[in-house]
Amino acid sequence: MLYLTNVKHSLFKLDQLQEAKKMNLGVVIFHLLLLSFVLAIPISLQVIQVFSTIQDDGKEIAQKIPDFTIEKGVLVTKDGAEGFIYQTDSIIFTFDPEGKRTADDISKDMLGNFLSIGLLQKELVVTLPATENINSLFGSNQLTIPYTSTQLNDLTGENLRERILENEMPWWLAPLTFLIAIYPAFLSLIITIAIATLFANLFSRMRGRYDGFLNNFKIIVFCSTLPVIITTLINLLNPSFIGDTFILIASVFIFLFSLNKHSDKKKII
């Protein structure tokens, strides 16, 4: 009951948020996790949108892929099909049976796109964004697989088109993406809350109302509820909006507002 009361205060009665210091620490951490879930929603939707775009672009590219086979580790086309480069919103695709391009050329094609893929004369090349996580996972942002590899034994133009066109986004991708997105959202929020608590400590000391770091931490967590919701709504409309600073400033402002109102009530009493 006390938890629900403080949640209502964090949304509708900001002047009563000083009461949040009476909450059990475990319940406060639960609320912090709940806020992280809310922040993870826009991140998850953005990632799923990227996957959906890649899937649609892949099907568009699949229709351009000519018939070919792999013979003795070399890509061989039928009817003398020529090489080409095709670009969509998320993918740059290179088909080069004549050996005019190299793996380095495929990497250099990464200009704002999410993927650069090349079916070269003797190898398949996939270049991903050069991020720390991808480099740690694969050792490099470029994957090069020769056609002599057993993974590409049955590769032909026909079965490649079929695989891409029949491929559908798995149902478990959305919940998995959401679970993964919670971690950076929680990490970012806990850092923001910690910094906001330091400011809350400073201002409450200046006003002679310091109740201890832990109590101020509890109050700040609930003070961040409305800023987190506002940030989430803005991120749904504008994914480039970075809300950490907004959450920090707004949470401290709400803390000071509740502190002043609480002090005024005590003076009246």
PETABEL-V227800 format. One record per residue. N is the residue number from 1. RES is the residue in one small letter. SS is DSSP state (A for helix, B for strand, O for the rest). PSI is psi in degrees with one decimal (999 if undefined). BURIAL is I if it has 16 or more other C-alpha atoms within 10 Angstrom, else O. Layout:
N|RES|SS|PSI|BURIAL ; N|RES|SS|PSI|BURIAL
//
This chain:
1|m|O|-44.1|O ; 2|l|A|-37.5|O ; 3|y|A|-48.5|O ; 4|l|A|-35.1|O ; 5|t|A|-44.0|O ; 6|n|A|-31.4|I ; 7|v|A|-42.9|I ; 8|k|A|-40.7|O ; 9|h|A|-39.0|I ; 10|s|A|-16.5|I ; 11|l|A|-35.6|I ; 12|f|A|-20.8|O ; 13|k|O|71.2|O ; 14|l|A|-24.6|I ; 15|d|A|-11.4|I ; 16|q|A|12.7|I ; 17|l|A|-14.0|I ; 18|q|A|-19.4|I ; 19|e|A|-13.0|I ; 20|a|A|-19.5|I ; 21|k|A|-14.1|I ; 22|k|A|-7.8|O ; 23|m|O|149.8|O ; 24|n|O|139.4|O ; 25|l|A|-38.4|O ; 26|g|A|-38.5|O ; 27|v|A|-36.5|O ; 28|v|A|-41.8|I ; 29|i|A|-38.5|O ; 30|f|A|-43.5|O ; 31|h|A|-36.8|I ; 32|l|A|-41.6|I ; 33|l|A|-39.9|I ; 34|l|A|-40.8|O ; 35|l|A|-34.5|I ; 36|s|A|-38.5|I ; 37|f|A|-42.2|I ; 38|v|A|-44.7|I ; 39|l|A|-26.6|I ; 40|a|A|-15.6|I ; 41|i|A|-52.2|I ; 42|p|A|-38.6|I ; 43|i|A|-45.4|I ; 44|s|A|-44.6|I ; 45|l|A|-37.9|I ; 46|q|A|-42.9|O ; 47|v|A|-43.6|I ; 48|i|A|-36.4|I ; 49|q|A|-39.3|O ; 50|v|A|-45.9|O ; 51|f|A|-40.5|I ; 52|s|A|-40.7|O ; 53|t|A|-43.4|I ; 54|i|A|-40.6|I ; 55|q|A|-45.7|I ; 56|d|A|-41.9|I ; 57|d|A|-35.3|I ; 58|g|A|-39.9|I ; 59|k|A|-34.0|I ; 60|e|A|-42.7|O ; 61|i|A|-36.7|I ; 62|a|A|-34.9|I ; 63|q|O|-15.9|O ; 64|k|O|-13.5|O ; 65|i|O|121.7|I ; 66|p|O|172.4|I ; 67|d|O|137.1|I ; 68|f|B|164.9|I ; 69|t|B|167.7|I ; 70|i|B|118.7|I ; 71|e|B|116.0|O ; 72|k|O|41.7|O ; 73|g|O|14.7|I ; 74|v|B|138.4|I ; 75|l|B|124.4|I ; 76|v|B|125.6|I ; 77|t|B|160.6|I ; 78|k|O|148.3|O ; 79|d|O|25.3|O ; 80|g|O|34.1|O ; 81|a|O|135.2|I ; 82|e|O|162.0|O ; 83|g|O|161.7|I ; 84|f|B|164.6|O ; 85|i|B|127.9|O ; 86|y|B|129.4|O ; 87|q|B|134.2|O ; 88|t|O|-170.1|I ; 89|d|O|-29.6|O ; 90|s|O|-14.1|I ; 91|i|B|138.9|I ; 92|i|B|117.0|I ; 93|f|B|129.9|I ; 94|t|B|128.1|I ; 95|f|B|112.0|I ; 96|d|O|79.3|I ; 97|p|O|-9.3|I ; 98|e|O|-3.9|I ; 99|g|O|28.9|O ; 100|k|O|-21.6|O ; 101|r|O|159.3|I ; 102|t|O|173.1|O ; 103|a|A|-35.9|I ; 104|d|A|-36.7|O ; 105|d|A|-37.5|O ; 106|i|A|-42.1|I ; 107|s|A|-38.4|I ; 108|k|A|-16.2|O ; 109|d|O|-12.6|I ; 110|m|O|90.3|I ; 111|l|O|80.4|O ; 112|g|O|-5.6|O ; 113|n|O|160.8|O ; 114|f|O|-31.5|I ; 115|l|B|144.7|I ; 116|s|B|118.6|I ; 117|i|B|137.6|I ; 118|g|B|123.8|I ; 119|l|B|94.2|I ; 120|l|O|-175.6|I ; 121|q|O|-38.4|I ; 122|k|O|2.8|I ; 123|e|B|157.0|I ; 124|l|B|130.4|I ; 125|v|B|129.7|I ; 126|v|B|123.5|I ; 127|t|B|125.6|I ; 128|l|B|167.2|I ; 129|p|O|139.8|I ; 130|a|O|78.3|O ; 131|t|O|162.9|O ; 132|e|A|-40.4|O ; 133|n|A|-42.6|O ; 134|i|A|-41.6|O ; 135|n|A|-36.3|O ; 136|s|A|-36.8|O ; 137|l|A|-44.8|O ; 138|f|A|-9.9|O ; 139|g|O|-15.8|O ; 140|s|O|160.6|I ; 141|n|O|1.7|I ; 142|q|B|125.9|I ; 143|l|B|124.0|O ; 144|t|B|120.9|O ; 145|i|B|113.5|O ; 146|p|B|150.8|I ; 147|y|O|-14.2|I ; 148|t|O|-10.7|O ; 149|s|O|144.8|O ; 150|t|A|-22.7|O ; 151|q|A|-24.5|O ; 152|l|A|21.0|O ; 153|n|O|-41.4|O ; 154|d|O|18.6|O ; 155|l|O|123.8|O ; 156|t|O|165.0|I ; 157|g|A|-39.0|I ; 158|e|A|-50.3|O ; 159|n|A|-25.5|O ; 160|l|A|-42.9|I ; 161|r|A|-42.9|I ; 162|e|A|-43.9|O ; 163|r|A|-42.7|O ; 164|i|A|-45.1|I ; 165|l|A|-31.2|I ; 166|e|A|-11.6|O ; 167|n|O|129.9|O ; 168|e|O|152.2|O ; 169|m|O|124.1|O ; 170|p|O|149.1|O ; 171|w|O|-28.4|O ; 172|w|A|-3.6|O ; 173|l|A|-40.4|O ; 174|a|A|-52.4|O ; 175|p|A|-34.2|O ; 176|l|A|-43.0|O ; 177|t|A|-41.5|I ; 178|f|A|-43.3|I ; 179|l|A|-39.8|O ; 180|i|A|-37.3|O ; 181|a|A|-22.8|I ; 182|i|A|-37.1|I ; 183|y|A|-55.7|O ; 184|p|A|-32.4|O ; 185|a|A|-43.8|I ; 186|f|A|-43.1|I ; 187|l|A|-45.2|O ; 188|s|A|-41.6|O ; 189|l|A|-41.6|I ; 190|i|A|-34.7|I ; 191|i|A|-43.6|O ; 192|t|A|-42.7|I ; 193|i|A|-40.2|I ; 194|a|A|-43.1|I ; 195|i|A|-41.6|O ; 196|a|A|-36.1|I ; 197|t|A|-37.3|I ; 198|l|A|-43.1|I ; 199|f|A|-39.8|I ; 200|a|A|-40.8|I ; 201|n|A|-44.8|I ; 202|l|A|-49.2|O ; 203|f|A|-37.9|I ; 204|s|A|-33.1|I ; 205|r|A|-42.5|O ; 206|m|A|-28.5|O ; 207|r|O|7.4|O ; 208|g|O|28.0|O ; 209|r|O|30.0|O ; 210|y|O|123.8|O ; 211|d|O|7.5|O ; 212|g|O|151.3|O ; 213|f|A|-44.3|O ; 214|l|A|-42.9|O ; 215|n|A|-42.7|I ; 216|n|A|-34.7|I ; 217|f|A|-45.0|I ; 218|k|A|-44.1|I ; 219|i|A|-44.2|I ; 220|i|A|-38.2|I ; 221|v|A|-44.4|I ; 222|f|A|-29.2|I ; 223|c|A|-25.8|I ; 224|s|A|-7.1|I ; 225|t|A|-54.4|I ; 226|l|A|-44.6|I ; 227|p|A|-37.7|I ; 228|v|A|-43.2|I ; 229|i|A|-43.4|I ; 230|i|A|-44.0|O ; 231|t|A|-42.4|I ; 232|t|A|-44.3|I ; 233|l|A|-40.4|I ; 234|i|A|-41.7|I ; 235|n|A|-29.5|I ; 236|l|A|-31.4|O ; 237|l|A|-32.1|O ; 238|n|O|89.6|O ; 239|p|O|-22.2|O ; 240|s|O|-7.9|O ; 241|f|O|126.2|O ; 242|i|O|111.1|O ; 243|g|O|-1.9|I ; 244|d|A|-47.2|I ; 245|t|A|-41.0|O ; 246|f|A|-45.4|I ; 247|i|A|-42.0|I ; 248|l|A|-54.2|I ; 249|i|A|-44.9|I ; 250|a|A|-39.2|I ; 251|s|A|-42.6|I ; 252|v|A|-40.7|I ; 253|f|A|-45.8|I ; 254|i|A|-38.3|I ; 255|f|A|-46.9|I ; 256|l|A|-38.3|I ; 257|f|A|-46.8|I ; 258|s|A|-34.5|I ; 259|l|A|-43.4|I ; 260|n|A|-43.8|I ; 261|k|A|-38.7|I ; 262|h|A|-41.0|I ; 263|s|A|-41.0|O ; 264|d|A|-38.8|O ; 265|k|A|-39.1|O ; 266|k|A|-36.5|O ; 267|k|A|-39.5|O ; 268|i|A|-40.7|O ; 269|i|O|999|O
//
